[in-house]
């Protein structure tokens, strides 16, 4: 019998196979299916239920009508690459060559996949913070890397400096930095980012960033690690349009990096999706050039939605941990007498007609104890949905 291929082995290593060896659904698919089957409000999966800026949507429609429906250039359309370059200069003062330092991808996930497959060799260590976006573990394993984690402990979700330093070794190839962070919403402070750059320089490691929530911060500004001294020459910065412009289904992402790294990543990317989203690329270019007020308005509306849901969760009896940005809020079920968040999430549709995701889904099983009673709820929904969810959870029975 043939052995499983590398993707299935990676999935198994990321706990994505069931005991019978059949691929198991991710927790997001599981909870979304539960929402569908029960009619519960889905605050589990992080996708908006409202459209983004009309200028962006109209540009996509116009591009389709104009015949922009065939393969775009392999690295992305020239105009979108120029818009990404302008964006990096406008917001962060970074000078990026649109022809040699920008690559357009099928969302941030493909950018991460192509980057890790291109830059990680078997036996290399890749550091992430934990909890971590579930794709990280599978992609690291698929690349043959060894996954090393640094915990972000509740309620502050900030790394201990000694633990961060201890995670680096002569085998460290990549440190993957997700800020603003999913699922905690923490924006890593500049002193943590500086320590990462210092350690990456000392151990000659590469820095890969996941910055898809870069424009969705509330009170704490986002600092791209590539702006710090000594970082740009060893950093691959990844972002996407989906979260900012509420177009998660378009899957338009990008990365910026030194030319040699972009060349290596492109070599892998061309055998993944080859190209993607031809009519959406000019639309995203329009979005990236929208006035500052549009970006600040998007963030302000999201912050108001957070406040609405968080207030409802506190009223229901949860301990709620305020995020710095992103789509999600973490709530502790322990004050209500529920000490197992996964069991709670499976019961929640029947108890209150709402779906969330246990934070333990973002950590390794042997590291789950510190997150056992924590649930992630998405607030990137219509206000009416959040008001309904808050009212439903106010009726939760307490077991305390």
FIMAR-574811 format. One record per residue (C-alpha): z negated, y negated, x; residue number from 1; residue in one letter; chain. Coordinates in nm, 4 decimals, m for minus. Each point is the difference from the previous one (the first is absolute). Layout:
# residues N
NODE        up     north      east  num  residuo  cadena
NODE         Z         Y         X  NUM        a       A
...
# end
This chain:
# residues 400
NODE        up     north      east  num  residuo  cadena
NODE    0.0000    0.0000    0.0000    1        x       A
NODE    0.0830   m0.3446    0.1285    2        x       A
NODE   m0.2897   m0.2249    0.0824    3        x       A
NODE   m0.0418   m0.3258   m0.1875    4        x       A
NODE    0.1987   m0.2917    0.1345    5        x       A
NODE   m0.1669   m0.2990    0.1624    6        x       A
NODE   m0.0223   m0.2020   m0.3201    7        x       A
NODE   m0.1863    0.2750   m0.1849    8        x       A
NODE   m0.2263    0.0500    0.3003    9        x       A
NODE   m0.0643   m0.3742   m0.0007   10        x       A
NODE   m0.0738    0.0103   m0.3710   11        x       A
NODE   m0.2396    0.2880    0.0503   12        x       A
NODE   m0.1763   m0.1946    0.2737   13        x       A
NODE   m0.0314   m0.2959   m0.2363   14        x       A
NODE   m0.1487    0.2206   m0.2721   15        x       A
NODE    0.3163   m0.0175   m0.2137   16        x       A
NODE    0.0410    0.3755   m0.0471   17        x       A
NODE   m0.1977    0.2014   m0.2474   18        x       A
NODE   m0.1739    0.3281    0.0898   19        x       A
NODE    0.3127    0.1938   m0.1008   20        x       A
NODE    0.2127   m0.1994    0.2432   21        x       A
NODE    0.1805   m0.1861   m0.2776   22        x       A
NODE    0.0229   m0.3774    0.0516   23        x       A
NODE   m0.2760   m0.1658   m0.1998   24        x       A
NODE    0.0516   m0.3357   m0.1685   25        x       A
NODE   m0.1490   m0.3022    0.1692   26        x       A
NODE   m0.3084   m0.1448   m0.1628   27        x       A
NODE    0.2150   m0.2876   m0.1264   28        x       A
NODE    0.2412    0.2362   m0.1742   29        x       A
NODE   m0.2924    0.2023   m0.1332   30        x       A
NODE   m0.1795   m0.3011   m0.1446   31        x       A
NODE    0.3185   m0.1577   m0.1355   32        x       A
NODE    0.0832    0.3271   m0.1759   33        x       A
NODE   m0.3523   m0.0010   m0.1411   34        x       A
NODE    0.0538   m0.3538   m0.1298   35        x       A
NODE    0.3272    0.1047   m0.1640   36        x       A
NODE   m0.1418    0.3137   m0.1605   37        x       A
NODE   m0.3086   m0.1767   m0.1372   38        x       A
NODE    0.1443   m0.3423   m0.0804   39        x       A
NODE   m0.2547   m0.1588    0.2362   40        x       A
NODE    0.0553   m0.3341    0.1748   41        x       A
NODE    0.1322    0.0755    0.3481   42        x       A
NODE   m0.2000   m0.2004    0.2543   43        x       A
NODE    0.0488    0.2745    0.2546   44        x       A
NODE    0.3444   m0.0579    0.1464   45        x       A
NODE    0.0741   m0.3329    0.1661   46        x       A
NODE    0.3065   m0.1266   m0.1789   47        x       A
NODE    0.0240   m0.3183   m0.2095   48        x       A
NODE    0.0975    0.0086   m0.3664   49        x       A
NODE    0.1525   m0.3492    0.0043   50        x       A
NODE    0.3182   m0.1175    0.1684   51        x       A
NODE   m0.0018   m0.2312    0.2984   52        x       A
NODE    0.1724   m0.3357    0.0538   53        x       A
NODE    0.3037   m0.0479   m0.2213   54        x       A
NODE    0.1980   m0.1432    0.2931   55        x       A
NODE   m0.0327    0.3344    0.1797   56        x       A
NODE    0.0958    0.2049   m0.3056   57        x       A
NODE    0.2981   m0.2211   m0.0790   58        x       A
NODE    0.1234    0.0258    0.3590   59        x       A
NODE    0.0029    0.3806   m0.0244   60        x       A
NODE    0.1941   m0.0093   m0.3274   61        x       A
NODE    0.2488   m0.2447    0.1506   62        x       A
NODE    0.0441    0.2145    0.3096   63        x       A
NODE    0.0838    0.3032   m0.2142   64        x       A
NODE    0.2523   m0.2043   m0.1976   65        x       A
NODE    0.1462   m0.1330    0.3241   66        x       A
NODE    0.0687    0.3535    0.1180   67        x       A
NODE   m0.2796    0.0367    0.2554   68        x       A
NODE   m0.0278    0.3689   m0.0852   69        x       A
NODE    0.1140    0.1908    0.3062   70        x       A
NODE   m0.1641    0.0843    0.3318   71        x       A
NODE   m0.1513   m0.3054    0.1669   72        x       A
NODE   m0.0118   m0.0276    0.3818   73        x       A
NODE   m0.2250    0.2564    0.1646   74        x       A
NODE   m0.2598   m0.2520    0.1112   75        x       A
NODE    0.0129   m0.1892   m0.3282   76        x       A
NODE    0.2133   m0.2885   m0.1202   77        x       A
NODE    0.0287   m0.2912    0.2400   78        x       A
NODE   m0.1436   m0.2392   m0.2586   79        x       A
NODE   m0.3112    0.2095   m0.0679   80        x       A
NODE   m0.0618    0.0451    0.3718   81        x       A
NODE    0.0339   m0.3766    0.0407   82        x       A
NODE   m0.2418   m0.0527   m0.2906   83        x       A
NODE   m0.2558    0.2327    0.1592   84        x       A
NODE    0.0324   m0.1904    0.3271   85        x       A
NODE   m0.0412   m0.3335   m0.1828   86        x       A
NODE   m0.3035    0.1423   m0.1845   87        x       A
NODE   m0.1738    0.1014    0.3224   88        x       A
NODE    0.0568   m0.3459    0.1484   89        x       A
NODE   m0.0909   m0.1901   m0.3172   90        x       A
NODE   m0.3270    0.1776   m0.0703   91        x       A
NODE   m0.1175    0.1125    0.3425   92        x       A
NODE    0.1900   m0.1898    0.2696   93        x       A
NODE    0.1614    0.3199    0.1310   94        x       A
NODE    0.3499   m0.0208    0.1468   95        x       A
NODE    0.1918    0.3153   m0.0947   96        x       A
NODE    0.3663    0.0610    0.0806   97        x       A
NODE    0.1569    0.1098   m0.3309   98        x       A
NODE    0.2687    0.2050    0.1747   99        x       A
NODE   m0.2146    0.1843    0.2548  100        x       A
NODE   m0.3564   m0.0038   m0.1347  101        x       A
NODE    0.0278    0.0664   m0.3754  102        x       A
NODE    0.0663    0.3254   m0.1833  103        x       A
NODE    0.0221    0.0298   m0.3802  104        x       A
NODE   m0.1399    0.3251   m0.1414  105        x       A
NODE   m0.0530    0.1896   m0.3239  106        x       A
NODE   m0.3370   m0.1563   m0.0577  107        x       A
NODE   m0.2904   m0.0154    0.2413  108        x       A
NODE   m0.0524    0.3766   m0.0208  109        x       A
NODE    0.3371    0.0725    0.1570  110        x       A
NODE   m0.0688   m0.2634    0.2644  111        x       A
NODE   m0.3258    0.1801    0.0824  112        x       A
NODE    0.1692    0.3402    0.0004  113        x       A
NODE    0.2869   m0.1059    0.2249  114        x       A
NODE   m0.2377   m0.1813    0.2349  115        x       A
NODE   m0.2395    0.2910    0.0441  116        x       A
NODE    0.2808    0.2553    0.0342  117        x       A
NODE    0.1682   m0.2187    0.2614  118        x       A
NODE   m0.3039   m0.0938    0.2055  119        x       A
NODE   m0.2457    0.2908   m0.0232  120        x       A
NODE    0.0393    0.3202    0.2006  121        x       A
NODE   m0.1876    0.3266   m0.0612  122        x       A
NODE   m0.3555   m0.0358    0.1234  123        x       A
NODE   m0.0067   m0.3794   m0.0162  124        x       A
NODE   m0.2971   m0.1492   m0.1818  125        x       A
NODE    0.0466   m0.2458   m0.2857  126        x       A
NODE   m0.2997   m0.2050   m0.1128  127        x       A
NODE   m0.0440   m0.1216   m0.3562  128        x       A
NODE   m0.2895   m0.1435   m0.1914  129        x       A
NODE   m0.1552    0.2202   m0.2669  130        x       A
NODE    0.0420   m0.0088   m0.3002  131        x       A
NODE    0.3751    0.0038    0.0644  132        x       A
NODE    0.3162   m0.0061   m0.2103  133        x       A
NODE    0.0774    0.3649   m0.0642  134        x       A
NODE    0.3457   m0.0019    0.1628  135        x       A
NODE   m0.1479   m0.0806    0.3410  136        x       A
NODE   m0.1526    0.3428    0.0561  137        x       A
NODE    0.3115    0.1925   m0.0987  138        x       A
NODE    0.2322   m0.2230    0.2053  139        x       A
NODE   m0.2174    0.0241    0.3099  140        x       A
NODE   m0.0067    0.3775   m0.0287  141        x       A
NODE    0.3736    0.0155   m0.0650  142        x       A
NODE    0.0540   m0.1922    0.3238  143        x       A
NODE   m0.2203    0.2527    0.1834  144        x       A
NODE   m0.2771   m0.2507    0.0582  145        x       A
NODE   m0.3759    0.0389   m0.0160  146        x       A
NODE   m0.1676   m0.2166   m0.2617  147        x       A
NODE   m0.3099   m0.1875    0.1179  148        x       A
NODE   m0.1926   m0.2096   m0.2520  149        x       A
NODE   m0.2448   m0.2881    0.0150  150        x       A
NODE   m0.2203   m0.0242   m0.3118  151        x       A
NODE   m0.0248   m0.3076   m0.2186  152        x       A
NODE   m0.3402    0.0444   m0.1605  153        x       A
NODE   m0.0889   m0.1387   m0.3432  154        x       A
NODE   m0.0768   m0.2602   m0.1121  155        x       A
NODE    0.1428   m0.2269    0.2731  156        x       A
NODE    0.2820    0.2327    0.1087  157        x       A
NODE    0.0065   m0.1361    0.3553  158        x       A
NODE    0.0274    0.2182    0.3107  159        x       A
NODE   m0.2879    0.0473    0.2393  160        x       A
NODE    0.1145   m0.1353    0.3377  161        x       A
NODE   m0.1463    0.2922    0.1947  162        x       A
NODE    0.1775    0.2480   m0.2268  163        x       A
NODE    0.3246   m0.1917    0.0403  164        x       A
NODE   m0.0283    0.0034    0.3783  165        x       A
NODE   m0.0907    0.3690    0.0017  166        x       A
NODE    0.3134    0.0873   m0.1979  167        x       A
NODE    0.2315   m0.1082    0.2833  168        x       A
NODE    0.0826    0.2327    0.2863  169        x       A
NODE    0.2718    0.0631    0.2559  170        x       A
NODE    0.1785    0.2022   m0.2705  171        x       A
NODE    0.0146   m0.2910   m0.2451  172        x       A
NODE    0.3628   m0.0825   m0.0733  173        x       A
NODE   m0.0252   m0.2088   m0.3198  174        x       A
NODE   m0.2688   m0.1866   m0.1898  175        x       A
NODE    0.1086   m0.0493   m0.3606  176        x       A
NODE   m0.1573   m0.3123   m0.1476  177        x       A
NODE    0.0098   m0.0522   m0.3771  178        x       A
NODE   m0.1111   m0.3498   m0.0982  179        x       A
NODE   m0.0433   m0.1100   m0.2748  180        x       A
NODE   m0.1332    0.3518   m0.0376  181        x       A
NODE    0.0753    0.2609   m0.2634  182        x       A
NODE   m0.2183    0.1166   m0.1709  183        x       A
NODE   m0.2890   m0.2338    0.0875  184        x       A
NODE    0.1775   m0.3380   m0.0122  185        x       A
NODE   m0.1662   m0.1060    0.3247  186        x       A
NODE    0.1816   m0.2502    0.2233  187        x       A
NODE   m0.0953    0.0924    0.3539  188        x       A
NODE   m0.1536   m0.3015    0.1771  189        x       A
NODE    0.1538   m0.1477    0.3120  190        x       A
NODE   m0.2731    0.1334    0.2289  191        x       A
NODE    0.0824    0.3581   m0.1070  192        x       A
NODE    0.3720   m0.0639    0.0506  193        x       A
NODE   m0.0691   m0.1465    0.3444  194        x       A
NODE   m0.1980    0.3091    0.0966  195        x       A
NODE    0.2891    0.2199   m0.1139  196        x       A
NODE    0.2457   m0.1969    0.2142  197        x       A
NODE   m0.2316    0.0182    0.3017  198        x       A
NODE   m0.0427    0.3764   m0.0375  199        x       A
NODE    0.3704    0.0611   m0.0628  200        x       A
NODE    0.0804   m0.1970    0.3149  201        x       A
NODE   m0.2589    0.1861    0.2066  202        x       A
NODE    0.1293    0.3409   m0.1112  203        x       A
NODE    0.3675   m0.1038   m0.0145  204        x       A
NODE    0.0192    0.0894   m0.3700  205        x       A
NODE    0.2348   m0.1338   m0.2642  206        x       A
NODE   m0.1231   m0.1849   m0.3090  207        x       A
NODE    0.1632    0.0731   m0.3351  208        x       A
NODE   m0.1007   m0.2165   m0.2949  209        x       A
NODE    0.0218    0.0526   m0.3739  210        x       A
NODE   m0.0074   m0.3508   m0.1507  211        x       A
NODE    0.1467    0.0559   m0.3464  212        x       A
NODE   m0.2756   m0.2080   m0.1649  213        x       A
NODE    0.0414   m0.2899    0.2451  214        x       A
NODE    0.0561   m0.2637   m0.2700  215        x       A
NODE   m0.2559    0.1395   m0.2426  216        x       A
NODE   m0.3246   m0.1259    0.1513  217        x       A
NODE   m0.2632   m0.1967   m0.1885  218        x       A
NODE   m0.2469   m0.1904    0.2182  219        x       A
NODE    0.0641    0.1486    0.3450  220        x       A
NODE    0.3377   m0.0720    0.1641  221        x       A
NODE    0.2073    0.2808    0.1470  222        x       A
NODE    0.0539   m0.0100    0.3770  223        x       A
NODE    0.2883    0.2173    0.1248  224        x       A
NODE   m0.1174    0.1764    0.3132  225        x       A
NODE    0.3351   m0.0850    0.1650  226        x       A
NODE   m0.1104   m0.3653    0.0150  227        x       A
NODE   m0.2892    0.0792    0.2358  228        x       A
NODE    0.0417   m0.0408    0.3780  229        x       A
NODE    0.1474    0.3072    0.1637  230        x       A
NODE    0.0804    0.1758   m0.3287  231        x       A
NODE    0.3623   m0.0805   m0.0845  232        x       A
NODE    0.1530    0.2046    0.2811  233        x       A
NODE   m0.1709    0.3193   m0.1175  234        x       A
NODE   m0.0053   m0.0484   m0.3793  235        x       A
NODE    0.2156    0.1317   m0.2842  236        x       A
NODE   m0.0753   m0.2158   m0.3053  237        x       A
NODE    0.0844    0.1569   m0.3385  238        x       A
NODE    0.0124   m0.1607   m0.3428  239        x       A
NODE    0.1938    0.0172   m0.3257  240        x       A
NODE    0.1014   m0.1911   m0.3105  241        x       A
NODE   m0.1372    0.2365   m0.2619  242        x       A
NODE   m0.3595   m0.1185   m0.0188  243        x       A
NODE    0.0610   m0.3749    0.0363  244        x       A
NODE    0.2891   m0.0235   m0.2473  245        x       A
NODE   m0.1109    0.2790   m0.2387  246        x       A
NODE    0.3111    0.2039    0.0806  247        x       A
NODE   m0.1577    0.3211    0.1268  248        x       A
NODE    0.2902    0.2078   m0.1326  249        x       A
NODE    0.2563   m0.1799    0.2142  250        x       A
NODE   m0.1394    0.1418    0.3258  251        x       A
NODE    0.1065   m0.2800    0.2321  252        x       A
NODE   m0.2116   m0.0191    0.3129  253        x       A
NODE    0.0480   m0.1173    0.3552  254        x       A
NODE   m0.1462    0.0073    0.3447  255        x       A
NODE    0.0071   m0.2382    0.2931  256        x       A
NODE   m0.0574    0.1055    0.3590  257        x       A
NODE    0.1328   m0.0424    0.3549  258        x       A
NODE    0.3678    0.1032    0.0254  259        x       A
NODE   m0.0595    0.3278    0.1855  260        x       A
NODE   m0.2431    0.1176   m0.2672  261        x       A
NODE    0.2332   m0.1033   m0.2824  262        x       A
NODE    0.2832    0.1927    0.1671  263        x       A
NODE   m0.2124    0.3152    0.0255  264        x       A
NODE   m0.1205   m0.0264   m0.3607  265        x       A
NODE    0.3529   m0.0663   m0.1269  266        x       A
NODE    0.1157    0.3225    0.1632  267        x       A
NODE   m0.2415    0.1913   m0.2242  268        x       A
NODE    0.0411   m0.2171   m0.3102  269        x       A
NODE    0.3746    0.0619   m0.0146  270        x       A
NODE   m0.0684    0.3699   m0.0618  271        x       A
NODE   m0.2579   m0.0624   m0.2721  272        x       A
NODE    0.1507   m0.2227   m0.2704  273        x       A
NODE    0.2845   m0.1368    0.2166  274        x       A
NODE    0.0049   m0.3188   m0.2132  275        x       A
NODE   m0.1436   m0.1061   m0.3349  276        x       A
NODE   m0.0128   m0.2505   m0.2822  277        x       A
NODE    0.3196   m0.1997    0.0598  278        x       A
NODE   m0.0330   m0.2393   m0.2990  279        x       A
NODE   m0.3725   m0.0376    0.0483  280        x       A
NODE    0.0271   m0.1214    0.3585  281        x       A
NODE    0.1534   m0.3408   m0.0889  282        x       A
NODE   m0.2577   m0.0308   m0.2792  283        x       A
NODE   m0.2884    0.0542    0.2421  284        x       A
NODE    0.1545   m0.2580    0.2334  285        x       A
NODE   m0.0199   m0.2467   m0.2909  286        x       A
NODE   m0.3627    0.0967   m0.0543  287        x       A
NODE   m0.1009   m0.0509    0.3617  288        x       A
NODE    0.1407   m0.3530   m0.0147  289        x       A
NODE   m0.1869   m0.1043   m0.3148  290        x       A
NODE   m0.2305   m0.3043    0.0302  291        x       A
NODE   m0.3560    0.0394    0.1240  292        x       A
NODE   m0.1288   m0.0781   m0.3485  293        x       A
NODE    0.1566    0.3194   m0.1348  294        x       A
NODE   m0.1849    0.2130    0.2553  295        x       A
NODE   m0.3309   m0.1778   m0.0580  296        x       A
NODE    0.0486    0.0323   m0.3749  297        x       A
NODE    0.0557    0.3749    0.0262  298        x       A
NODE   m0.3206    0.0384    0.2027  299        x       A
NODE   m0.1997   m0.2241   m0.2355  300        x       A
NODE    0.1095    0.1948   m0.3066  301        x       A
NODE   m0.0946    0.3267    0.1698  302        x       A
NODE   m0.3412   m0.1403    0.0967  303        x       A
NODE   m0.0597   m0.0977   m0.3637  304        x       A
NODE    0.0896    0.3511   m0.1108  305        x       A
NODE   m0.2449    0.1398    0.2551  306        x       A
NODE   m0.2757   m0.2213   m0.1355  307        x       A
NODE    0.0734    0.1122   m0.3554  308        x       A
NODE   m0.0216    0.3706    0.0809  309        x       A
NODE   m0.2893   m0.0330    0.2448  310        x       A
NODE   m0.2064   m0.1858   m0.2591  311        x       A
NODE    0.0661    0.2757   m0.2493  312        x       A
NODE   m0.0971    0.2689    0.2505  313        x       A
NODE   m0.3269   m0.1761    0.0838  314        x       A
NODE   m0.0777   m0.0393   m0.3688  315        x       A
NODE    0.0585    0.3738   m0.0412  316        x       A
NODE   m0.2595    0.0668    0.2725  317        x       A
NODE    0.2091    0.0675    0.3095  318        x       A
NODE   m0.0779   m0.1462    0.3403  319        x       A
NODE    0.3195   m0.1854    0.0912  320        x       A
NODE    0.1173   m0.0849    0.3520  321        x       A
NODE    0.2103   m0.3150    0.0144  322        x       A
NODE    0.3299    0.0414    0.1870  323        x       A
NODE    0.1550   m0.2701    0.2173  324        x       A
NODE    0.3409    0.0736   m0.1470  325        x       A
NODE    0.2419    0.2668   m0.1176  326        x       A
NODE    0.0325    0.1835   m0.3297  327        x       A
NODE   m0.3279    0.1922   m0.0155  328        x       A
NODE   m0.3736   m0.0283   m0.0552  329        x       A
NODE   m0.2556    0.2619    0.1050  330        x       A
NODE   m0.2792    0.0820   m0.2452  331        x       A
NODE   m0.3028    0.2221    0.0569  332        x       A
NODE   m0.0787    0.2403   m0.2840  333        x       A
NODE   m0.3470    0.0897    0.1330  334        x       A
NODE   m0.1906   m0.2687   m0.1983  335        x       A
NODE    0.1360    0.1640   m0.3160  336        x       A
NODE   m0.1300    0.3380    0.1125  337        x       A
NODE    0.3330    0.1469    0.1091  338        x       A
NODE   m0.0144    0.1184    0.3621  339        x       A
NODE    0.3399    0.1724    0.0194  340        x       A
NODE    0.2859   m0.2480   m0.0400  341        x       A
NODE    0.2691    0.2682   m0.0264  342        x       A
NODE   m0.1814    0.1714   m0.2860  343        x       A
NODE   m0.0603   m0.3407   m0.1549  344        x       A
NODE    0.3716   m0.0889    0.0208  345        x       A
NODE    0.0933    0.3271   m0.1699  346        x       A
NODE   m0.2469   m0.0769   m0.2807  347        x       A
NODE    0.0753   m0.3712   m0.0289  348        x       A
NODE    0.3057    0.0298   m0.2297  349        x       A
NODE   m0.2148    0.1832   m0.2547  350        x       A
NODE   m0.3028   m0.2207    0.0560  351        x       A
NODE    0.1743   m0.3367   m0.0130  352        x       A
NODE    0.3773    0.0414   m0.0145  353        x       A
NODE    0.0500   m0.1308    0.3562  354        x       A
NODE    0.1303    0.1600    0.3203  355        x       A
NODE   m0.1144   m0.0814    0.3564  356        x       A
NODE    0.0317    0.1722    0.3371  357        x       A
NODE   m0.2903    0.1359    0.2069  358        x       A
NODE   m0.0237   m0.1622    0.3428  359        x       A
NODE   m0.0678    0.3458    0.1440  360        x       A
NODE    0.3756    0.0602   m0.0428  361        x       A
NODE    0.0523   m0.2415    0.2899  362        x       A
NODE   m0.2319    0.1769    0.2451  363        x       A
NODE   m0.0207    0.3411    0.1627  364        x       A
NODE   m0.2097    0.2518   m0.1922  365        x       A
NODE   m0.2573    0.0251    0.2777  366        x       A
NODE   m0.0358   m0.3811    0.0024  367        x       A
NODE   m0.0297   m0.0456   m0.3773  368        x       A
NODE   m0.3796   m0.0191   m0.0332  369        x       A
NODE   m0.0190   m0.3761    0.0509  370        x       A
NODE    0.2618   m0.0600   m0.2687  371        x       A
NODE   m0.1047    0.2656   m0.2508  372        x       A
NODE   m0.0851   m0.2345   m0.2890  373        x       A
NODE    0.2702   m0.2646    0.0558  374        x       A
NODE    0.3009   m0.0571   m0.2263  375        x       A
NODE    0.3067   m0.2170    0.0588  376        x       A
NODE    0.1332   m0.1937   m0.2990  377        x       A
NODE    0.3308   m0.1926    0.0021  378        x       A
NODE   m0.0054   m0.3511   m0.1458  379        x       A
NODE    0.3732   m0.0741    0.0467  380        x       A
NODE    0.0488    0.0359   m0.3762  381        x       A
NODE    0.0468   m0.2303   m0.2979  382        x       A
NODE   m0.3125   m0.1951   m0.0922  383        x       A
NODE   m0.0014    0.1609   m0.3433  384        x       A
NODE   m0.0126    0.3452    0.1608  385        x       A
NODE   m0.2889   m0.1019    0.2263  386        x       A
NODE   m0.1894   m0.1528   m0.2920  387        x       A
NODE    0.0480    0.3216   m0.1955  388        x       A
NODE   m0.1131    0.2094    0.2971  389        x       A
NODE   m0.3103   m0.2137    0.0478  390        x       A
NODE   m0.0894    0.0335   m0.3679  391        x       A
NODE    0.0489    0.3756    0.0083  392        x       A
NODE   m0.2144    0.0476    0.3100  393        x       A
NODE   m0.2756   m0.2100   m0.1505  394        x       A
NODE   m0.0511    0.2976   m0.2335  395        x       A
NODE   m0.0543    0.2480    0.2867  396        x       A
NODE   m0.3108    0.2119   m0.0484  397        x       A
NODE   m0.2506   m0.0312    0.2847  398        x       A
NODE   m0.1435    0.3140    0.1578  399        x       A
NODE   m0.2455   m0.1925    0.2160  400        x       A
# end
